[in-house]
Amino acid sequence: MKTQKFLLSFNKQLAEKPIVYHLVKEYDLVINIFRARITADEEGFMVLEVSGTDEHISQGIDFIRNNGVTVNAAEKGLRWDREVCTHCGNCLPHCPVDALYIVNAATREIAFDSDKCVECLNCIPNCPYGAVTSVF
């Protein structure tokens, strides 16, 4: 079994379709929805973690792409900007999964592991420098 995260974007018409249901029912995938939102312009975004066989994940992603959903496996719904980060550490106690962590105790350098991130968004209001932002 394999697990992958995807950032999906779609229009209003697709927001009303049971696409996630089809991923579960027809492709035998386990879905974890980290975050979903319909904007004021009625554009939809969703961050999914998908678990299943390579073949089923591939077939499921092809299915949603064929239904007009834009799928991006490289981009996440949360961004950490290393250049903006001052390594103040204010975000650290607010990250429940240690996706933001200290790399070097001597320098107090902070890093971000996007694979661990569950997009709880606790880090955003706790970063006084805006190094952490949301894609949507």
Secondary structure, DSSP 8 states (H G I E B T S, - for coil): -EEEEEEEEE-HHHHTS-HHHHHHHHH--EEEEEEEEE-TT--EEEEEEEEE-HHHHHHHHHHHHHTT-EEESS--SEEE-TTT-----TTGGG-TT-SEEEEETTTTEEEE-TTT-----TTTTT-TT--EEE--
